[in-house]
């Protein structure tokens, strides 16, 4: 029974770790599951040669516009809002090297759509689309304490790379934008590009601690370094206004996230519930490399309830982060334009009200029957 409670609780602690899908968080290109270590605390139980397979699906609709922390409700009221729909799937492979060291590979796929007026001559609303493989991530994670000696609390660190495998210059048709109002093929908005065009380095940390029987505290955080300054993809924002000439090329921004909360495991049925907080952000400036080019810096602070079900080596999880605070600060290019023109400048961005995260993982033991019998026995 104690083994089952522990397994259920720990699977929750990392079942929705920040950083997939390579999908955007609205107009701010916050990419989900950028962390390169394991997406589940079950990795603690992986021994040499054991595998864990996983799939994470994420969906959101962004449409609420913000400048700073102030919403612009008139955009929805007058029908000028930008609407992004994002579907993303992460296929995860985790291999136990020994009881403390594990390797992880994530293959992300996306389907994104973006509906707007301003990108199509402001007269008619049209939709642009992108799809395909996003930026692949791979890395290693290491539990600092021996899981066998510290089953009720541990800390893991991870190091990984993000490869520029996703298309960062995906095109579609834009209407009413030519010299005579004709359609043209142009790169889609940065927020729905499958990739960002940069090699990235990700650092992350994961922690959990038993508080009492069935109740655990968990936390995780990551920072994704993107040293490349710009990827060369044209935005055509300078075609909207000459004052946006410094936003003509897409930036390759850093990203970071934090997550913390508590989870509770119930033995019968094999269910768990969690409640936490979540913070995701694209910073105004990168820690390494330049920060010129077009980006929409921004952050989302959310409350994150969730549920989990386990049976044998199979785990299902669902979490729905609900946005509490959304912020679109001044970007580097905003500040440059403000200095040149002497006029206040703070670009806007559209955010979602909530996300839907659905996870599925399955552990493949070298002796599957023995593992299932052991779990069922408890």
PyMOL commands that set and color helices and strands:
alter all, ss='L'
color gray80, all
select helices_A, chain A and resi 2-14+41-45+74-77+118-120+190-192+237-239+242-247+332-341+368-377
alter helices_A, ss='H'
color red, helices_A
select strands_A, chain A and resi 51-67+70-71+83-96+101-116+126-133+137-143+153-162+171-174+184-187+200-212+215-226+230-234+249-251+255-266+271-282+298-311+314-327+349-352+356-364
alter strands_A, ss='S'
color yellow, strands_A
deselect
rebuild
show_as cartoon
